[in-house]
Amino acid sequence: MPGRRAIENVPLHVSKAVTPGAIWGIDQTQAFTVIHRDAEIVADNSAFFTSDRVALRATKRAGLTFITPAGLIKIRRETI
């Protein structure tokens, strides 16, 4: 597919949080999402009191964890 980023047909996702020139390989069988706290949903009627609207805020605490260090690989581009 044109414009698709991949390494050997494995999708490559780009993030501003990664150092330029670095690539992180994550083995999906070794990575899990962990929920730290159930979602909290708060409704606020006062934010839109001039009409029939309600503001909602949802907060969820979660993280990413790996079973073994081998599930996470950092690839660095060496400069010549």
C-alpha positions in Angstrom: 0.0 0.0 0.0 1.4 3.4 -0.9 2.5 5.5 2.1 2.4 2.5 4.5 5.4 2.1 6.7 6.5 -1.5 7.3 9.5 -3.7 7.8 9.1 -7.0 6.0 5.4 -6.5 5.9 5.2 -5.8 9.7 3.4 -2.4 10.3 5.7 0.3 11.6 4.0 2.9 13.9 5.6 6.3 14.3 5.5 8.2 17.6 7.0 11.6 18.6 7.9 9.9 22.0 10.6 7.8 20.4 14.1 9.2 20.0 14.8 10.1 16.3 16.8 7.3 14.6 15.6 4.6 17.1 13.2 1.8 16.3 11.5 -0.3 19.0 10.5 -3.9 18.1 7.7 -5.3 20.3 6.8 -9.0 20.3 3.0 -9.0 20.6 3.1 -12.4 22.3 5.2 -10.9 25.1 3.4 -7.6 25.6 0.3 -6.9 27.7 -1.8 -3.9 28.6 -2.3 -3.7 32.3 -5.2 -1.8 33.9 -4.1 0.0 37.0 -7.6 1.4 37.9 -11.1 1.0 36.5 -12.4 3.8 34.4 -13.9 6.8 36.2 -16.7 8.7 34.5 -17.8 12.0 35.9 -20.8 14.0 34.6 -21.1 17.8 35.0 -24.3 19.6 34.1 -23.1 23.0 35.1 -20.6 23.4 32.2 -23.5 23.7 29.7 -26.3 25.0 31.9 -27.7 27.3 29.1 -28.8 24.2 27.0 -29.7 20.5 27.4 -26.1 19.3 27.3 -23.9 17.4 29.8 -20.1 17.3 29.9 -18.5 13.9 30.5 -14.9 13.2 31.7 -13.5 9.7 31.5 -10.2 8.8 33.2 -8.5 5.4 32.7 -5.1 4.4 34.1 -3.3 1.7 32.1 0.2 0.7 31.1 2.2 -1.6 28.9 4.3 -4.5 30.4 6.5 -7.3 29.0 6.8 -10.9 30.2 10.5 -11.1 29.3 13.0 -8.5 28.2 13.3 -10.4 24.9 9.9 -9.1 24.1 11.3 -5.6 23.6 14.1 -4.8 21.2 15.7 -1.5 20.4 17.2 -1.0 17.0 19.5 2.0 16.5 20.6 3.5 13.2 24.4 3.8 13.2 25.8 6.8 11.5 28.7 6.4 9.1 
